[in-house]
């Protein structure tokens, strides 16, 4: 009876351990395809995938195709000396890892059953400052919705062309951040899971563009670049020893620029820490009511308040610089989420009492929130009232123009019939 084939390879423990640790987030905890619980070694790479996002990392010594169960391999390697070599032998769907006198035997599987990682991107390609791209994607991703009804809002929209922006929205909030550079080609929607995987990979595995550096100081300041190539269905990202293959979300992202106020009628500037403190003080009352925080301002004073029927009202004044009087009401959770960690000045602008509220803070993305409908005491501030009248007039003109355009074909038909 012929002996069973044994596949062997030798890899430095530190390299293998670091590579598996980087791939750990890419291995699904609940895999629809059981073989995806493994990491594939072979052709000088280690690969993990959940069928929607795949990650490949160069790994010297990993030449033969084998599958390792990630958790079992990492548990064994975590406390083994990094300078030693790990001898990996696979036979009859059993993987044996030996380091010195230590050994573990793990379940394996046929590497031919492992899904192929699509390494082709598409007809469009470009190179960007990776630090700027990753920062923008990570900053806006929390604003994407997790609801399944609108798939295009389940990811980050990358608006390409001369005005490169990362955008996310959930139907109540819109956030966008400009990215330096230019990226010709069609726009894309990147799943938030891919963004979540990209962040730690970029942090630990990206490499600077050595060719740009003239000396050690230049190397320290050199840009770290990401290479992108994509089509309508897939995006490929390459940096350092890492390659990511991402299945893009299909569909057209909403025209977000229409939601960004082109003109504002009222604005104020306030310290983020002061506003966050005031919101915390009124949060208890807001939670007893409808979860709404009211902001009203004039002169050098911002009043933060919340009401609850049959309970009462809490209000906290905050010093602010107000360009013109205004007021709005916002969801408590969304407002607290935005204010978290915001040091320094925040600018809040209105395009009318019932229009979107624009937030701006240096070093962070711009955010638009839709206001909550509430009954206010007292008259509408003049600046806000004039703005709403202007909006109503514009809408009326638009309705008249639409009616006229719809009526014109009718008149033409009547003239022909006559």
Number of C-alpha atoms within 10 A of each C-alpha: 3 4 5 8 9 11 13 18 19 18 18 18 20 18 18 23 22 17 20 24 15 19 23 18 18 25 23 17 11 10 14 11 13 13 20 24 24 26 27 28 24 20 14 15 21 26 28 29 28 20 18 15 23 25 28 25 24 19 20 16 17 21 17 16 19 27 28 27 19 19 16 14 21 18 12 17 23 14 9 17 14 17 10 13 19 26 17 21 17 23 15 12 15 16 24 20 23 18 20 12 5 11 13 15 16 15 15 20 21 13 20 11 12 21 16 12 18 16 16 13 21 15 11 15 17 14 15 19 15 20 17 18 22 19 15 22 27 16 19 26 25 18 26 23 22 14 10 9 9 13 17 25 28 24 30 32 28 24 22 18 14 11 13 19 22 26 29 30 27 18 13 15 20 24 26 28 23 16 23 14 17 15 20 14 16 14 19 25 27 25 23 23 16 21 19 16 19 20 15 14 21 18 11 11 15 19 18 18 17 15 9 12 15 10 10 10 9 13 15 12 13 17 19 18 20 25 16 20 19 24 18 18 14 22 25 24 20 19 21 19 14 21 21 27 25 27 22 21 22 14 13 13 22 12 8 14 10 8 15 19 16 8 11 18 20 24 22 23 20 20 17 20 17 17 25 19 15 18 24 13 17 22 22 15 23 23 16 16 18 15 18 27 26 23 19 16 25 19 13 16 17 24 18 21 23 27 23 17 10 8 9 11 14 15 18 16 16 18 16 22 18 21 16 18 21 26 22 23 24 20 18 20 13 14 17 18 13 15 19 11 11 18 14 12 18 20 18 19 26 26 23 26 23 17 20 24 24 22 20 16 18 12 8 15 18 18 24 22 23 19 20 19 12 12 6 11 6 6 7 14 18 14 18 23 16 14 20 18 12 13 15 12 12 12 12 12 12 12 12 12 12 11 11 11 11 11 11 10 11 10 11 11 10 9 9 7 7 6
